[in-house]
């Protein structure tokens, strides 16, 4: 059994690490290194957000009222998906265009992580241990299932966005 707060925050730390790796231009095989990192980031980001929305956010809305934080978190997930899609659409991962798109994703993601940890994660800290563990187990199972389906693939990310 895992605590939902611990596993979500651990993913937040992993996001920060992956974004740092994407910004590192010194790797000897920059293109391949960035493609691998982007694949991991995309799968983790989409799975993380989707699992939060299906497994955690509804319970927080039910138990705490959410104070509008749930809806705001969902909106920020959409913004993250838009920024991720823009990054996935950059053909040359060694270009300055890629660097700029990665920076825009990073800014959006850092903003969301900060707000989520100050609001929804703090709401979750107020739940009893059994509920936190049940949410953690459900969230991990869903996140890992989605990662196994390569949920960060470009066409999957595009399908998450409303038509423009």
N, CA, C and O atoms as a DFTB+ gen file, in Angstrom:
656 C
 N C O
     1  1       0.848      -1.178       0.000
     2  2       0.000       0.000       0.000
     3  2       0.895       1.244       0.000
     4  3       1.900       1.317       0.708
     5  1       0.493       2.210      -0.816
     6  2       1.267       3.446      -0.927
     7  2       0.375       4.641      -0.605
     8  3      -0.835       4.602      -0.827
     9  1       0.966       5.667      -0.097
    10  2       0.255       6.891       0.239
    11  2       0.156       7.759      -1.011
    12  3       1.163       8.025      -1.668
    13  1      -1.041       8.196      -1.336
    14  2      -1.272       8.979      -2.550
    15  2      -0.423      10.249      -2.584
    16  3       0.065      10.639      -3.645
    17  1      -0.246      10.886      -1.451
    18  2       0.561      12.111      -1.407
    19  2       2.009      11.796      -1.775
    20  3       2.622      12.512      -2.567
    21  1       2.545      10.739      -1.207
    22  2       3.940      10.389      -1.460
    23  2       4.194      10.066      -2.928
    24  3       5.194      10.510      -3.493
    25  1       3.301       9.300      -3.550
    26  2       3.554       8.885      -4.937
    27  2       3.335      10.022      -5.924
    28  3       4.046      10.115      -6.925
    29  1       2.374      10.878      -5.661
    30  2       2.164      12.019      -6.555
    31  2       3.346      12.980      -6.459
    32  3       3.848      13.449      -7.481
    33  1       3.789      13.272      -5.253
    34  2       4.927      14.178      -5.086
    35  2       6.197      13.562      -5.682
    36  3       7.025      14.284      -6.238
    37  1       6.358      12.261      -5.576
    38  2       7.529      11.610      -6.189
    39  2       7.525      11.800      -7.706
    40  3       8.578      12.016      -8.305
    41  1       6.351      11.723      -8.326
    42  2       6.267      12.002      -9.764
    43  2       6.612      13.456     -10.052
    44  3       7.265      13.748     -11.054
    45  1       6.188      14.363      -9.196
    46  2       6.518      15.780      -9.391
    47  2       8.036      15.974      -9.420
    48  3       8.559      16.726     -10.242
    49  1       8.719      15.302      -8.533
    50  2      10.186      15.380      -8.502
    51  2      10.764      14.787      -9.792
    52  3      11.717      15.332     -10.349
    53  1      10.197      13.684     -10.263
    54  2      10.668      13.066     -11.510
    55  2      10.459      14.005     -12.697
    56  3      11.318      14.092     -13.574
    57  1       9.323      14.710     -12.733
    58  2       9.098      15.689     -13.807
    59  2      10.227      16.711     -13.837
    60  3      10.765      17.026     -14.899
    61  1      10.576      17.219     -12.675
    62  2      11.628      18.237     -12.601
    63  2      12.955      17.670     -13.108
    64  3      13.696      18.362     -13.806
    65  1      13.256      16.437     -12.767
    66  2      14.484      15.793     -13.237
    67  2      14.469      15.635     -14.756
    68  3      15.458      15.943     -15.420
    69  1      13.367      15.163     -15.302
    70  2      13.270      14.961     -16.748
    71  2      13.367      16.284     -17.504
    72  3      13.972      16.341     -18.574
    73  1      12.788      17.326     -16.968
    74  2      12.889      18.636     -17.617
    75  2      14.329      19.150     -17.591
    76  3      14.789      19.766     -18.552
    77  1      15.029      18.898     -16.502
    78  2      16.449      19.285     -16.431
    79  2      17.256      18.533     -17.485
    80  3      18.128      19.112     -18.133
    81  1      16.969      17.261     -17.653
    82  2      17.666      16.455     -18.658
    83  2      17.382      17.009     -20.058
    84  3      18.289      17.089     -20.887
    85  1      16.137      17.388     -20.324
    86  2      15.798      17.950     -21.640
    87  2      16.551      19.243     -21.919
    88  3      16.856      19.542     -23.074
    89  1      16.852      20.006     -20.888
    90  2      17.555      21.282     -21.076
    91  2      19.054      21.119     -21.250
    92  3      19.735      22.055     -21.669
    93  1      19.571      19.950     -20.935
    94  2      21.010      19.701     -20.998
    95  2      21.427      19.483     -22.454
    96  3      21.104      18.456     -23.051
    97  1      22.137      20.443     -23.014
    98  2      22.563      20.372     -24.411
    99  2      23.941      19.712     -24.554
   100  3      24.445      19.594     -25.671
   101  1      24.552      19.285     -23.461
   102  2      25.927      18.792     -23.507
   103  2      26.038      17.285     -23.769
   104  3      27.152      16.783     -23.922
   105  1      24.953      16.569     -23.824
   106  2      25.030      15.115     -24.018
   107  2      25.635      14.811     -25.391
   108  3      25.284      15.460     -26.376
   109  1      26.550      13.823     -25.466
   110  2      27.218      13.530     -26.737
   111  2      26.257      13.061     -27.841
   112  3      26.514      13.303     -29.020
   113  1      25.175      12.405     -27.477
   114  2      24.168      11.999     -28.461
   115  2      22.865      12.716     -28.114
   116  3      21.882      12.103     -27.700
   117  1      22.896      14.034     -28.299
   118  2      21.803      14.891     -27.845
   119  2      20.452      14.471     -28.407
   120  3      19.476      14.396     -27.661
   121  1      20.378      14.200     -29.688
   122  2      19.084      13.888     -30.309
   123  2      18.465      12.637     -29.691
   124  3      17.305      12.659     -29.281
   125  1      19.227      11.556     -29.624
   126  2      18.686      10.314     -29.073
   127  2      18.369      10.459     -27.594
   128  3      17.345       9.963     -27.122
   129  1      19.232      11.127     -26.872
   130  2      19.027      11.351     -25.437
   131  2      17.735      12.129     -25.197
   132  3      16.945      11.777     -24.321
   133  1      17.528      13.172     -25.967
   134  2      16.306      13.973     -25.811
   135  2      15.066      13.192     -26.228
   136  3      14.029      13.301     -25.574
   137  1      15.145      12.420     -27.286
   138  2      13.972      11.641     -27.717
   139  2      13.559      10.647     -26.636
   140  3      12.373      10.508     -26.337
   141  1      14.531       9.959     -26.051
   142  2      14.223       8.996     -24.975
   143  2      13.611       9.709     -23.763
   144  3      12.629       9.247     -23.183
   145  1      14.211      10.837     -23.400
   146  2      13.720      11.592     -22.244
   147  2      12.323      12.130     -22.513
   148  3      11.456      12.082     -21.640
   149  1      12.103      12.642     -23.717
   150  2      10.783      13.174     -24.069
   151  2       9.730      12.072     -24.030
   152  3       8.611      12.307     -23.573
   153  1      10.063      10.892     -24.496
   154  2       9.107       9.774     -24.450
   155  2       8.736       9.455     -23.007
   156  3       7.560       9.283     -22.687
   157  1       9.742       9.376     -22.138
   158  2       9.462       9.093     -20.728
   159  2       8.627      10.207     -20.102
   160  3       7.658       9.939     -19.390
   161  1       9.005      11.456     -20.370
   162  2       8.263      12.587     -19.810
   163  2       6.822      12.596     -20.301
   164  3       5.897      12.785     -19.510
   165  1       6.628      12.396     -21.587
   166  2       5.273      12.440     -22.155
   167  2       4.398      11.350     -21.546
   168  3       3.269      11.614     -21.132
   169  1       4.922      10.114     -21.490
   170  2       4.129       9.022     -20.905
   171  2       3.804       9.299     -19.441
   172  3       2.665       9.116     -19.010
   173  1       4.795       9.737     -18.683
   174  2       4.579       9.985     -17.259
   175  2       3.616      11.144     -17.034
   176  3       2.738      11.073     -16.174
   177  1       3.783      12.202     -17.802
   178  2       2.933      13.385     -17.628
   179  2       1.474      13.076     -17.926
   180  3       0.591      13.441     -17.150
   181  1       1.217      12.413     -19.033
   182  2      -0.164      12.093     -19.411
   183  2      -0.762      11.081     -18.434
   184  3      -1.900      11.243     -17.993
   185  1      -0.011      10.052     -18.097
   186  2      -0.527       9.040     -17.171
   187  2      -0.800       9.634     -15.800
   188  3      -1.825       9.343     -15.183
   189  1       0.107      10.460     -15.329
   190  2      -0.030      11.113     -14.028
   191  2      -1.313      11.945     -13.979
   192  3      -2.126      11.792     -13.067
   193  1      -1.484      12.814     -14.954
   194  2      -2.649      13.707     -14.968
   195  2      -3.950      12.927     -15.139
   196  3      -4.934      13.198     -14.450
   197  1      -3.954      11.970     -16.046
   198  2      -5.167      11.192     -16.305
   199  2      -5.564      10.382     -15.082
   200  3      -6.744      10.305     -14.739
   201  1      -4.588       9.780     -14.427
   202  2      -4.880       9.003     -13.210
   203  2      -5.357       9.908     -12.079
   204  3      -6.237       9.525     -11.309
   205  1      -4.783      11.105     -11.973
   206  2      -5.287      12.049     -10.956
   207  2      -6.750      12.364     -11.220
   208  3      -7.568      12.352     -10.301
   209  1      -7.078      12.644     -12.470
   210  2      -8.452      13.035     -12.794
   211  2      -9.445      11.898     -12.633
   212  3     -10.612      12.141     -12.327
   213  1      -9.007      10.664     -12.832
   214  2      -9.945       9.541     -12.703
   215  2      -9.980       8.931     -11.308
   216  3     -11.022       8.442     -10.872
   217  1      -8.854       8.955     -10.606
   218  2      -8.779       8.239      -9.332
   219  2      -8.731       9.142      -8.100
   220  3      -9.231       8.758      -7.043
   221  1      -8.148      10.316      -8.212
   222  2      -7.892      11.141      -7.028
   223  2      -8.819      12.353      -6.978
   224  3      -9.474      12.591      -5.963
   225  1      -8.876      13.104      -8.045
   226  2      -9.670      14.336      -8.033
   227  2     -11.134      14.101      -7.656
   228  3     -11.671      14.865      -6.853
   229  1     -11.807      13.074      -8.200
   230  2     -13.214      12.879      -7.806
   231  2     -13.377      12.641      -6.309
   232  3     -14.326      13.133      -5.697
   233  1     -12.457      11.890      -5.724
   234  2     -12.543      11.605      -4.282
   235  2     -12.289      12.879      -3.476
   236  3     -12.955      13.125      -2.471
   237  1     -11.326      13.684      -3.921
   238  2     -11.069      14.942      -3.213
   239  2     -12.262      15.876      -3.335
   240  3     -12.614      16.566      -2.378
   241  1     -12.879      15.901      -4.495
   242  2     -14.072      16.745      -4.687
   243  2     -15.172      16.281      -3.727
   244  3     -15.848      17.103      -3.108
   245  1     -15.345      14.977      -3.609
   246  2     -16.373      14.405      -2.739
   247  2     -16.077      14.651      -1.264
   248  3     -16.969      15.033      -0.506
   249  1     -14.840      14.435      -0.858
   250  2     -14.501      14.484       0.558
   251  2     -14.208      15.886       1.085
   252  3     -14.451      16.174       2.257
   253  1     -13.687      16.755       0.222
   254  2     -13.273      18.071       0.706
   255  2     -14.024      19.217       0.057
   256  3     -13.886      20.371       0.462
   257  1     -14.815      18.896      -0.947
   258  2     -15.486      19.959      -1.676
   259  2     -14.586      20.556      -2.749
   260  3     -15.075      21.210      -3.670
   261  1     -13.296      20.343      -2.647
   262  2     -12.344      20.766      -3.657
   263  2     -12.093      22.250      -3.740
   264  3     -11.062      22.650      -4.280
   265  1     -12.975      23.088      -3.235
   266  2     -12.802      24.539      -3.245
   267  2     -12.424      25.089      -4.621
   268  3     -11.712      26.090      -4.709
   269  1     -12.888      24.450      -5.691
   270  2     -12.540      24.890      -7.033
   271  2     -11.163      24.454      -7.467
   272  3     -10.782      24.655      -8.620
   273  1     -10.407      23.856      -6.557
   274  2      -9.048      23.434      -6.884
   275  2      -9.037      22.295      -7.893
   276  3      -8.145      22.222      -8.739
   277  1     -10.027      21.399      -7.811
   278  2     -10.077      20.261      -8.725
   279  2     -10.256      20.757     -10.152
   280  3      -9.521      20.340     -11.047
   281  1     -11.217      21.636     -10.373
   282  2     -11.466      22.149     -11.715
   283  2     -10.258      22.916     -12.241
   284  3      -9.912      22.809     -13.417
   285  1      -9.627      23.680     -11.377
   286  2      -8.436      24.430     -11.778
   287  2      -7.304      23.465     -12.146
   288  3      -6.584      23.687     -13.120
   289  1      -7.154      22.408     -11.371
   290  2      -6.142      21.399     -11.677
   291  2      -6.397      20.746     -13.026
   292  3      -5.461      20.508     -13.790
   293  1      -7.654      20.457     -13.321
   294  2      -8.004      19.866     -14.620
   295  2      -7.685      20.835     -15.753
   296  3      -7.173      20.422     -16.793
   297  1      -7.981      22.117     -15.563
   298  2      -7.646      23.123     -16.579
   299  2      -6.136      23.185     -16.805
   300  3      -5.678      23.302     -17.941
   301  1      -5.370      23.106     -15.723
   302  2      -3.915      23.151     -15.854
   303  2      -3.377      21.881     -16.516
   304  3      -2.366      21.935     -17.216
   305  1      -4.031      20.754     -16.306
   306  2      -3.638      19.544     -17.021
   307  2      -3.814      19.749     -18.526
   308  3      -2.947      19.368     -19.313
   309  1      -4.926      20.347     -18.919
   310  2      -5.152      20.625     -20.346
   311  2      -4.072      21.533     -20.905
   312  3      -3.574      21.297     -22.006
   313  1      -3.706      22.559     -20.166
   314  2      -2.644      23.447     -20.609
   315  2      -1.342      22.665     -20.769
   316  3      -0.614      22.868     -21.741
   317  1      -1.050      21.785     -19.833
   318  2       0.145      20.953     -19.924
   319  2       0.109      20.046     -21.149
   320  3       1.127      19.858     -21.815
   321  1      -1.068      19.479     -21.447
   322  2      -1.196      18.631     -22.637
   323  2      -0.965      19.449     -23.914
   324  3      -0.319      18.975     -24.849
   325  1      -1.493      20.675     -23.950
   326  2      -1.268      21.550     -25.116
   327  2       0.223      21.834     -25.303
   328  3       0.750      21.758     -26.413
   329  1       0.883      22.161     -24.205
   330  2       2.322      22.472     -24.274
   331  2       3.133      21.216     -24.629
   332  3       4.118      21.296     -25.363
   333  1       2.716      20.075     -24.112
   334  2       3.393      18.824     -24.452
   335  2       3.226      18.524     -25.939
   336  3       4.188      18.147     -26.607
   337  1       2.024      18.687     -26.453
   338  2       1.788      18.439     -27.878
   339  2       2.661      19.359     -28.738
   340  3       3.224      18.924     -29.742
   341  1       2.770      20.620     -28.343
   342  2       3.629      21.546     -29.083
   343  2       5.078      21.066     -29.076
   344  3       5.775      21.186     -30.083
   345  1       5.525      20.536     -27.969
   346  2       6.890      20.016     -27.871
   347  2       7.049      18.764     -28.729
   348  3       8.047      18.614     -29.433
   349  1       6.072      17.870     -28.670
   350  2       6.123      16.653     -29.478
   351  2       6.123      16.961     -30.973
   352  3       6.642      16.180     -31.770
   353  1       5.548      18.086     -31.349
   354  2       5.448      18.464     -32.758
   355  2       6.702      19.145     -33.308
   356  3       6.768      19.428     -34.504
   357  1       7.687      19.410     -32.468
   358  2       8.937      20.008     -32.958
   359  2       9.753      18.879     -33.601
   360  3      10.133      17.928     -32.918
   361  1      10.024      18.978     -34.914
   362  2      10.700      17.870     -35.595
   363  2      12.171      17.692     -35.212
   364  3      12.669      16.566     -35.210
   365  1      12.860      18.756     -34.895
   366  2      14.289      18.680     -34.584
   367  2      14.495      18.902     -33.087
   368  3      14.434      20.031     -32.601
   369  1      14.739      17.811     -32.367
   370  2      14.874      17.898     -30.907
   371  2      16.162      18.589     -30.472
   372  3      16.353      18.844     -29.283
   373  1      17.043      18.893     -31.414
   374  2      18.277      19.606     -31.070
   375  2      18.171      21.105     -31.355
   376  3      19.132      21.846     -31.147
   377  1      17.019      21.548     -31.826
   378  2      16.850      22.936     -32.254
   379  2      16.506      23.874     -31.103
   380  3      16.095      23.439     -30.027
   381  1      16.682      25.166     -31.350
   382  2      16.265      26.165     -30.368
   383  2      14.743      26.217     -30.268
   384  3      14.206      26.609     -29.232
   385  1      14.048      25.827     -31.328
   386  2      12.583      25.741     -31.271
   387  2      12.164      24.704     -30.232
   388  3      11.210      24.920     -29.484
   389  1      12.869      23.594     -30.187
   390  2      12.600      22.564     -29.175
   391  2      12.882      23.123     -27.783
   392  3      12.096      22.927     -26.856
   393  1      14.007      23.819     -27.645
   394  2      14.361      24.400     -26.352
   395  2      13.271      25.347     -25.862
   396  3      12.910      25.325     -24.686
   397  1      12.748      26.174     -26.757
   398  2      11.690      27.126     -26.384
   399  2      10.410      26.403     -26.001
   400  3       9.765      26.762     -25.016
   401  1      10.036      25.385     -26.771
   402  2       8.822      24.619     -26.457
   403  2       8.982      23.875     -25.130
   404  3       8.030      23.768     -24.357
   405  1      10.183      23.362     -24.869
   406  2      10.447      22.679     -23.589
   407  2      10.347      23.669     -22.434
   408  3       9.841      23.331     -21.364
   409  1      10.825      24.880     -22.648
   410  2      10.746      25.914     -21.613
   411  2       9.294      26.285     -21.317
   412  3       8.926      26.469     -20.157
   413  1       8.477      26.395     -22.347
   414  2       7.054      26.711     -22.137
   415  2       6.344      25.595     -21.373
   416  3       5.519      25.861     -20.499
   417  1       6.667      24.353     -21.705
   418  2       6.091      23.226     -20.960
   419  2       6.564      23.269     -19.515
   420  3       5.769      23.097     -18.591
   421  1       7.859      23.499     -19.321
   422  2       8.414      23.538     -17.964
   423  2       7.734      24.615     -17.129
   424  3       7.370      24.367     -15.979
   425  1       7.561      25.801     -17.690
   426  2       6.914      26.889     -16.944
   427  2       5.493      26.520     -16.552
   428  3       5.081      26.750     -15.415
   429  1       4.748      25.953     -17.476
   430  2       3.376      25.538     -17.188
   431  2       3.354      24.454     -16.116
   432  3       2.546      24.497     -15.188
   433  1       4.246      23.491     -16.257
   434  2       4.274      22.379     -15.319
   435  2       4.712      22.819     -13.929
   436  3       4.113      22.407     -12.936
   437  1       5.751      23.654     -13.844
   438  2       6.199      24.135     -12.532
   439  2       5.082      24.901     -11.824
   440  3       4.885      24.747     -10.618
   441  1       4.361      25.717     -12.572
   442  2       3.239      26.461     -11.990
   443  2       2.194      25.482     -11.432
   444  3       1.717      25.639     -10.308
   445  1       1.855      24.487     -12.229
   446  2       0.841      23.525     -11.801
   447  2       1.298      22.729     -10.580
   448  3       0.531      22.545      -9.635
   449  1       2.532      22.261     -10.598
   450  2       3.024      21.465      -9.470
   451  2       2.987      22.274      -8.179
   452  3       2.578      21.772      -7.133
   453  1       3.413      23.515      -8.263
   454  2       3.395      24.380      -7.081
   455  2       1.974      24.554      -6.555
   456  3       1.721      24.362      -5.366
   457  1       1.058      24.912      -7.432
   458  2      -0.331      25.114      -6.987
   459  2      -0.949      23.827      -6.460
   460  3      -1.617      23.830      -5.426
   461  1      -0.727      22.731      -7.169
   462  2      -1.332      21.470      -6.749
   463  2      -0.818      21.040      -5.376
   464  3      -1.585      20.555      -4.544
   465  1       0.476      21.220      -5.144
   466  2       1.009      20.826      -3.844
   467  2       0.496      21.726      -2.722
   468  3       0.345      21.271      -1.588
   469  1       0.229      22.987      -3.022
   470  2      -0.288      23.896      -1.992
   471  2      -1.780      23.731      -1.765
   472  3      -2.280      24.124      -0.711
   473  1      -2.504      23.163      -2.714
   474  2      -3.962      23.049      -2.581
   475  2      -4.398      21.593      -2.482
   476  3      -4.658      21.102      -1.383
   477  1      -4.483      20.898      -3.605
   478  2      -5.041      19.545      -3.622
   479  2      -4.226      18.545      -2.809
   480  3      -4.789      17.701      -2.112
   481  1      -2.923      18.636      -2.896
   482  2      -2.101      17.707      -2.113
   483  2      -2.297      17.976      -0.625
   484  3      -2.361      17.035       0.167
   485  1      -2.391      19.230      -0.236
   486  2      -2.671      19.532       1.172
   487  2      -4.060      19.054       1.571
   488  3      -4.256      18.605       2.701
   489  1      -5.039      19.144       0.652
   490  2      -6.365      18.576       0.930
   491  2      -6.230      17.073       1.188
   492  3      -6.829      16.543       2.124
   493  1      -5.444      16.395       0.360
   494  2      -5.272      14.942       0.504
   495  2      -4.566      14.587       1.808
   496  3      -4.830      13.535       2.390
   497  1      -3.679      15.449       2.265
   498  2      -2.985      15.181       3.539
   499  2      -3.974      15.118       4.708
   500  3      -3.688      14.498       5.732
   501  1      -5.117      15.750       4.555
   502  2      -6.121      15.750       5.604
   503  2      -6.982      14.498       5.641
   504  3      -7.800      14.339       6.548
   505  1      -6.813      13.611       4.676
   506  2      -7.594      12.384       4.642
   507  2      -6.995      11.347       5.596
   508  3      -5.811      11.407       5.930
   509  1      -7.813      10.416       6.018
   510  2      -7.308       9.357       6.900
   511  2      -6.363       8.438       6.128
   512  3      -6.392       8.388       4.899
   513  1      -5.538       7.726       6.857
   514  2      -4.485       6.890       6.275
   515  2      -5.048       5.848       5.314
   516  3      -4.497       5.657       4.230
   517  1      -6.112       5.182       5.682
   518  2      -6.684       4.136       4.825
   519  2      -7.145       4.713       3.486
   520  3      -6.939       4.104       2.437
   521  1      -7.763       5.878       3.530
   522  2      -8.227       6.515       2.288
   523  2      -7.038       6.934       1.440
   524  3      -7.043       6.745       0.224
   525  1      -6.011       7.505       2.080
   526  2      -4.811       7.908       1.334
   527  2      -4.142       6.709       0.677
   528  3      -3.656       6.804      -0.450
   529  1      -4.117       5.589       1.377
   530  2      -3.498       4.391       0.807
   531  2      -4.357       3.808      -0.315
   532  3      -3.823       3.378      -1.338
   533  1      -5.657       3.788      -0.141
   534  2      -6.538       3.277      -1.204
   535  2      -6.422       4.146      -2.458
   536  3      -6.358       3.631      -3.574
   537  1      -6.395       5.455      -2.266
   538  2      -6.225       6.366      -3.409
   539  2      -4.855       6.168      -4.063
   540  3      -4.740       6.177      -5.288
   541  1      -3.832       5.993      -3.251
   542  2      -2.489       5.774      -3.782
   543  2      -2.405       4.502      -4.610
   544  3      -1.823       4.500      -5.694
   545  1      -2.983       3.425      -4.104
   546  2      -2.961       2.159      -4.834
   547  2      -3.724       2.266      -6.155
   548  3      -3.261       1.779      -7.186
   549  1      -4.896       2.908      -6.118
   550  2      -5.701       3.066      -7.342
   551  2      -4.981       3.960      -8.343
   552  3      -4.964       3.679      -9.541
   553  1      -4.390       5.036      -7.840
   554  2      -3.695       5.976      -8.721
   555  2      -2.491       5.310      -9.383
   556  3      -2.302       5.437     -10.593
   557  1      -1.682       4.606      -8.609
   558  2      -0.500       3.915      -9.151
   559  2      -0.925       2.887     -10.208
   560  3      -0.319       2.812     -11.277
   561  1      -1.940       2.117      -9.918
   562  2      -2.383       1.089     -10.870
   563  2      -2.819       1.720     -12.188
   564  3      -2.468       1.235     -13.264
   565  1      -3.578       2.792     -12.097
   566  2      -4.045       3.460     -13.324
   567  2      -2.891       4.139     -14.048
   568  3      -2.784       4.041     -15.270
   569  1      -2.037       4.818     -13.317
   570  2      -0.881       5.483     -13.943
   571  2      -0.016       4.473     -14.678
   572  3       0.359       4.692     -15.830
   573  1       0.298       3.376     -14.019
   574  2       1.168       2.368     -14.627
   575  2       0.503       1.680     -15.821
   576  3       1.174       1.347     -16.797
   577  1      -0.793       1.471     -15.746
   578  2      -1.539       0.885     -16.877
   579  2      -1.423       1.797     -18.091
   580  3      -1.169       1.333     -19.203
   581  1      -1.609       3.088     -17.873
   582  2      -1.541       4.054     -18.975
   583  2      -0.132       4.165     -19.553
   584  3       0.033       4.247     -20.770
   585  1       0.869       4.169     -18.701
   586  2       2.252       4.202     -19.189
   587  2       2.516       2.981     -20.064
   588  3       3.179       3.087     -21.096
   589  1       2.005       1.835     -19.659
   590  2       2.173       0.609     -20.439
   591  2       1.531       0.676     -21.811
   592  3       1.872      -0.105     -22.699
   593  1       0.604       1.604     -21.988
   594  2      -0.069       1.785     -23.275
   595  2       0.543       2.925     -24.091
   596  3      -0.036       3.349     -25.091
   597  1       1.697       3.419     -23.675
   598  2       2.369       4.537     -24.373
   599  2       1.428       5.729     -24.531
   600  3       1.251       6.267     -25.624
   601  1       0.836       6.119     -23.417
   602  2      -0.179       7.178     -23.419
   603  2       0.369       8.555     -23.779
   604  3      -0.405       9.487     -23.998
   605  1       1.678       8.696     -23.843
   606  2       2.271       9.978     -24.215
   607  2       2.540      10.105     -25.701
   608  3       3.147      11.082     -26.140
   609  1       2.097       9.128     -26.481
   610  2       2.272       9.207     -27.933
   611  2       1.525      10.422     -28.475
   612  3       0.486      10.807     -27.939
   613  1       2.044      11.010     -29.513
   614  2       1.510      12.254     -30.050
   615  2      -0.001      12.172     -30.317
   616  3      -0.740      13.083     -29.944
   617  1      -0.460      11.104     -30.950
   618  2      -1.883      10.996     -31.305
   619  2      -2.757      10.868     -30.056
   620  3      -3.898      11.330     -30.056
   621  1      -2.247      10.257     -29.007
   622  2      -3.010      10.125     -27.757
   623  2      -3.110      11.497     -27.085
   624  3      -4.181      11.883     -26.616
   625  1      -2.011      12.222     -27.040
   626  2      -2.013      13.559     -26.433
   627  2      -2.967      14.463     -27.196
   628  3      -3.744      15.195     -26.583
   629  1      -2.920      14.424     -28.527
   630  2      -3.813      15.261     -29.348
   631  2      -5.277      14.946     -29.048
   632  3      -6.109      15.853     -29.013
   633  1      -5.599      13.676     -28.831
   634  2      -6.978      13.277     -28.562
   635  2      -7.474      13.755     -27.203
   636  3      -8.683      13.808     -26.977
   637  1      -6.568      14.103     -26.298
   638  2      -6.961      14.609     -24.971
   639  2      -7.454      16.053     -25.017
   640  3      -8.103      16.523     -24.083
   641  1      -7.143      16.748     -26.100
   642  2      -7.477      18.170     -26.194
   643  2      -8.813      18.365     -26.884
   644  3      -9.149      17.646     -27.825
   645  1      -9.577      19.347     -26.407
   646  2     -10.849      19.632     -27.083
   647  2     -10.559      20.200     -28.474
   648  3      -9.513      20.809     -28.700
   649  1     -11.500      19.991     -29.403
   650  2     -11.290      20.560     -30.752
   651  2     -11.160      22.079     -30.678
   652  3     -11.843      22.743     -29.898
   653  1     -10.280      22.601     -31.494
   654  2     -10.079      24.056     -31.435
   655  2     -10.822      24.791     -32.520
   656  3     -10.749      26.017     -32.597
